Amino acid sequence: MTDRYAQLVNTPIGKLVTKQIGLPQPSRLERYDPSDPVITGPVLLGAAGGAEGAEPSRLAVPVAKVLKAIGADVFTAMDEDLRAAAAEAKLDAGVFNPEAAPGDQRFKALVFDATRIASSDELEQAWAFFAPAIRRVLPSGRVIILGIGPEDCATPPLAIAQRALEGLERAIGKELRRGATSQLVYVKPKAEGQVESTLRFLLSPRSAFVSGQVVRVTSAAAGAGKVDWEAPLAGKVALVTGAARGIGAAIAEVLSRDGAHVVGLDVPPMADELSSVMTRLGGSSLAADITDDDAPGVIAGHLLDHHEGVDVVVHNAGITRDKTLGRMTEDQWGKVIAINLTAPQRITEELLARDALRRNGRIVGVSSISGIAGNAGQTNYSTSKAGVIGFVEAYVPALAKRGVTINAVAPGFIETKMTAAMPIAIREAGRRMNSVSQGGLPIDVAETVAWFASPGSAGVTGNIIRVCGQSLIGA
């Protein structure tokens, strides 16, 4: 659906009027085009120095290598260790001296390695890096902070300081303007080699509607080897449920773009629509009701018989049956739980039991910010989507033994037929109550799913990432 307010704001008269009276000013978000580089514009790389005699940062060289690989135009702070890391990565980096830098020098991304901040006092180093640079961030720019998960910290002061980074990152996201975003990436010790997929996603326009998030990167039992970043899913088979329209169709399209053969699944009444989408993408269709008793067996059998298994499973199918709890029928409750929550578990168990999900496979669930914050009139939906988060968390240990990752996306306000049917006041509130003051698009959810699905994301598991523009709901 067209956001006419955003269109008006981006006209010369609209910008003037909305600024004068203090209305939200959504900027046009840059979104990914396969012909574009990962990032357009300079990147400023900084790092905390740590206490005297501290070991060199374990992330400086891996991050510098990623920036080298994506062809970024990099500047660094004047820290000697950081300059040495850039040299080791064969990264030809300029130097940024905030006291002497031209006033018009701008950056498309600020990347700050905070892993050596070991106490509250040392948090001042984050201020020292960001204070002179934050107003130099370009439209649709990126801020990425790298840290250590508090659960992995050896001392209480280190854990406290690293947990404080979450407040810093989220506040930065709310201060940034013109479509810029902010993220925190906690990198587990010995997982330094797993950061590339996440950095590529967060630095690029693929993450246009993702902001204020905390990503955890872990070590992987088995990586994917060399990744073709242009077609990371080439030779892979991906199952997408609810693929006939909306977010599901967008997920299917992006996975296909990345090289996968997509098996789209939807209910029999949607078979014609599903077939049209899959034919356009060169995929294949499977019409089935995922709540049928025999559905898991039918799905697993189809994938084994026709494709010898599956690499990526996206549990996207979902419904709403909205009523306040006191007026909700048993049928309205039961259908939502059955489709949104029970069916993904049954299908997953069948795929695992029959070894239909291949080694280094990927499972992605579609949750919602309603499952995080709750929503009046949607107790059934909120319950089911919170359950999807539980589904992800519960399966992480068992799947890790198979080299399989599991994650979930939690969309906020996304422009779909469902949100277009909302009353105008609720629809406008949903669009404006986030840090970028607009609704997201189905492709924003799809790009996040594709990041999870990538063979390069072997160290990304157990994450629940909100695709909501840093919504104020549940913040």
N, C-alpha and C positions, 0 to 999 in steps of 0.2 A: 504494500500500500504506500502511496506517496505521502511523504511528510511535508505538507505544504508550508508549515511554519519554518522548517529548516531551509526550504527553498527561498522563502521571503527573507530570512535573516542573512542569507548569502548574496543578497543584492546590495548595491551601494546604499540605497535609502534604508533598507532593512537593517543593515549594520549600524547605521547612524542612529536610528530611532531606538532599537533595542538596547544599545549602549547607553543612551541618554536616560532611559527609564529603568535600567537595571534588569531587563529580561534575559533569560538564558540565551547564549549565543553559540549554538552548535556549529562546529566547523565541518567541512567535508572531510571525511576520513579517507586516507589513502588505503587502497586495497590492492592485493597482490595481482600482478600480471606476470604470466610465465616468461615474458620477454624482458622483465626488469631484473636487475641485480637484487641480492638479498637486502641491501640497504643503499640508499642514495644520499650521500652527504657525509661529512666528517664524523668520526667517532672519537670521543675523548675517553681515554682509559686511565683510571686512577687506582691506587691501592693504599690501604692503611699500612703504616710502617711497623707497627707492633712495638713492643718494649725493646730496650737496648739489648743487643745480642740475640734477638729473635731469629728463628730460621726464616729463610726466604719463603715467600708465599708459594703454596703448592698449586695455586690456580693461575698464577701470572703467566707462565709459559703456555699451558693448555689454552687459555683464553686468547693469548696473542696469536697462537697458531690458528685458531678459528677465524679471527679477524683477518689474518693473512689469507686463509683459504677462501673467504668470501670476497676478497679484493677490496676490503674497506680502506678508506683514507683515514689513517689513525694518527691522533696526537696523544701524547702522554704527559702526565704531570712530571715534574723534574726529579722524582725519586730515582736514585741510582739503581736500586734493585729492579724497579719496573723497566728502566731503560735496558738493563742487562737481559731481562726476560724477553723484551721485544727483539733484541739483537739475536738471542738464541733461537727465537722463532723465525728469524730472517725477515722480520717485519720492519720495513723502512718507515719509522714513525717520526712525525714532527714533535716539537716541544710546545706545550702550552704554559705560558707564564702569565697568570691572571693580572699581575701588576703592569705588564708591558703589552698585553694583547690588545689588538685593535678593538674598538668598541663594537664594530660590526661583525666580529668573528662569531660564527654560529656552529652548532653541532646537531647532527641528526640523532645522536645517541650519547648518553653518558653511561659508562660502565665502571662500576666501583667495586673492587675486591675488598670486602670488609672482614675477611676470614682471620686477620691478625688483630682485630679489635678484641682485646681480652678482658676489659674492665669498663665500668661506666665512664671513668675519666677519659678513656681512649676513644669514646664515641665522638669526642670533639674533632677527631680526624675526618669523620663523615661530614660534619659541618664545614670543615676547612676545604673539602673537595667540592661540595655542592654549592655552598653559598656564592662563590664567584662565577659558577657555571650554569646554575639552574635557569637563569633568565636568558641564557644563550641557546636554549633548546628550540629547534625549528618546529614548524607545524607537523603534526603526526610524528613527532619525535619519540624517542624511547629512553627511559631510565631503567637500568638494571643494576641491582645490588646483589652481590654474591656473598654468601655467608655459610656458616656451619649450623645445622639444626641443633637447637638446644639439647635435644635428647642425645646428641653425639659429643657434647662438650665434656671435657675432663674435669673442670672445676666450676663451682657455682658462679663466680664472677664472670667467667667466659660465657656460661649459659645465659646469664642475665643480660649481658651486653649483646649477645647474638639475638636473643628474643626481642630486645628493644628495636632491632632493625625492622621488625614488622610494622611498628608504629611509624617509623621514619618513612618507609616505602609507601604506606597507605596515605600518609599525609601529603607526601610529594605528589601522589597521583591526584589528589584533590586540589592541589595548588596549580598543577600544570594546566595549560589552556591549549586551545587550537588543535585538539585531537591527540595530544601527546599522552603517553601512558607510562606507568611505573610498575615494576615487578621485583620480587625478591626470590632468588634461587638459592636454596640451601643445598650444598653439595656434600654428600657424605664422604668421610675420609676414604681414600683409595678409589673414589668414583670420578676422579679428575678427567679420565678419558671418556666419560659419558656425557660431557656437557655440550657437545657440538650441536646435536639435534635441537636441544632446548634453546640455545643461543640463536641459532638460525631462525627458529620460529619467533622468538620474542623480539628480535631485532627487525624483523621483516614486517611488511604490511599484512601478512597472514594473521597477525595478532591484533588487528585494528580495534576490535571491541573487547579485548581482554586487558584489564587494568586492575591494579590493587591486589594481585594474586601472589600466593606463596607456592612455589614449585619445589618439590623435593626430588633430587637426583641421587640415586643409589648406585652402588656397584652392580654389575650384571654378571650372572654366572656364565652366560654365553652371549657374546655380541654377534652382530650380523656381518662382521668383516667390513670390507670396503663398501660404502654406500654410494649409489648413484643418486646424487641429490636432485637431479633433474627428473628422474623417474624412479623414486625410491621403492615403489610397489610393483615394479615390472616383474611379471611372472608369478605374482601373488593372487590369491582368490579371496575376495571379501564378501561376506554376507551382511546385508543391511536390511533390517526389518523396518516396516513402515516406509518403504522406499518410493511409493507412488507419487507423493507430492510433498510440498513444504520442505521442512528441514531434512527429512529422509532422502528426498530426491537430490537436495543440494549435497548431502554427504556422499551419495552414490556418484554424483558428477565429479566431485573433487578427488575421490579415491580412484575413479577411472582416469582422470587427468594425470594422476601420479603413477599410472601404469597398471592398476589392478584390473582383473576381470571381476566385475561386480555381479553377484547374485542378489537381485532385489526380491524382497518378500513383502507381500501385503495380502489382505483378506480377499477372497474370491470376488466380491462385488467391485473391487478396484483393479481387477485383472487387466482390463483394457488399458487403463491409465498407466498401470505398472509396465505393461508390455511396451507402450509407447516410449516411456522413459528409458527402459533397458535397451530397446532397439537403437535409440539415438546414441547411447553410450557404448554399444557393442557388448553389452552384458547379457545376462539371462534372467528369466523370471521364474518365480515359484509362488503360486497362489496357495495360501494356507491360512487358517485361523490358528494363531499361536496358542489359544486357550484350549483347543481340542486335546483330548486325552492322548491321541496318537501323534500330535504335531511334532514333538521333539524327535521321535523316531523317523518321521517322514522327512524332516529337515536334515538330520544327520545322514540318513540313507541317500538322499538326493546329492548331498555334497560329496559323499564317498563314491557314489556310483558315477557321477558326472565329472567330478574334479579331483578325485582321490584325496579329498579333505579340504580344509579351509585354513587360511592364515590370519584373517582379520574378521572378528565378529562384532558388529555394532548393534546393540540392543536399543533401537530408536523408537520402535512402535509404542504408541501411548495414546490414551484418551483422557478426556475430562468429563465428569458428570457432576456439575457444580450445584450444590445446595448447602445451606447451613446444616449443621449436624442434626439439629432437632427435627428437620424436615427431610432428611436424607433417607431414602429407602435402602433396604438390605441389598437390592439388586444394584442400585447406584454405587454403593460401597464396594460390593463384591466384584463388579466388572472392572472397575479401575484398578483394584489390587491385583486381580488376575492377569490383566494385560500388562500393566506397568511394572509389576514386581515379581509375581510368581512365575510367569512365563519365561523371563530371562534366566531365572535360576534353573528351571526344568530343562530348557534348551542347552544351557551350559553344562549341566550334569550329564546329559545324553552325549554331547560332543566329546566330553572328557572320557566318559565310560567306553566309547567306541573308538577312541584315539583318532577322532575326526579333526581335532584341532592340532595343527602341526607344531613342531618344535619352533621356539622363538615366535610363537603366535601372539596375537593382540586381542584383548577384549575391551570394548569401550561401552559403558553404559551412559544413557542420557538421563540425568537427574534434572533438577530445576532449583532456582533460588527459593521456590515455594517449599522445597524439601529442606532448606536450610533455615529459613525464617518463618515458615508457616504462612498461610493465607486464609483469611476469613472466607467462608463459603466453599473452601476446597480442602476440608479435612481429609477426605479420601485421597485426593491427589497429592497433598503435602505428605501424608503418611507413606504413600507409595514411593514418592521421590526421595524421601529421607531413607526409605528402605533400599533404594538403589545405591545410596552412599554406603549403607551397611553391607550390601552385597559386594561392593568393591573392597571394602576394608576386610571383610571376612575371608575373601578368596586369595588375598595377596600371598600368604605363606605357602599354601598348597600349590598355587600356580607357579610360584618362583622355582619350585623344584623341577618344573617342566620347562623352564626357560620362557614362560609366558607372562606377559604383563597385563594388568587390569587397571583401568582408570575410568573416570567419569567426567563429562562436561555438565555444567549446571547453567543452562541458559537463563538470562533475565528477560527483559522485554525485547522480543524479536519480531520484526515486521512479517507477519504471516496472515493467512485468512482468519485464523482464530483471534489474533489481536485486533484485526480490522473490524471485527464484529463487536468489540467492546464499546461501552458507552464512551462518548468523546472525552469526558472529564477524566475517567480512569485511564483511557488510552494516552492522553496528553501527560498525565502524571507519570505513567510508566515510562514514557519517552524521556522526560526531562529530569527525572530523579536519579541521575547518575552523573559521573564526572565528565562525560562528553556530551551530555544534554541531548541525547537522541536514542532512538531504538537501533538495535543491531539488525543484521540481515542473516538469513539462513546460511549464507556462505561463511559467516563468522564462526558459527558452530561447526560447520563442516571442516574448516581449516584447522580448528583445534583438534577435531577427531583425527584428521590426517597426520598431525604431529604425533599424537599418541600411537597411530598405526604404523608409523615409519620404522623400518628396521633399525635406524639409528637411535631409536628411543628405548633401547633395551634397559637403560637405567632409570626410566621414568615409569614408576608403578605406584599404585596406591594414592594417586593424586585426584582431588576433586577440584576442577578448575571452573570458576564462574566465567561465563561469557556474557557479561552484563554491563560493560562500560564502567565498572566500579559502582554498581547500584548502591543507593543509600539503604535499600531494604536489606536487612540482615547484616549490615556492615559492622 
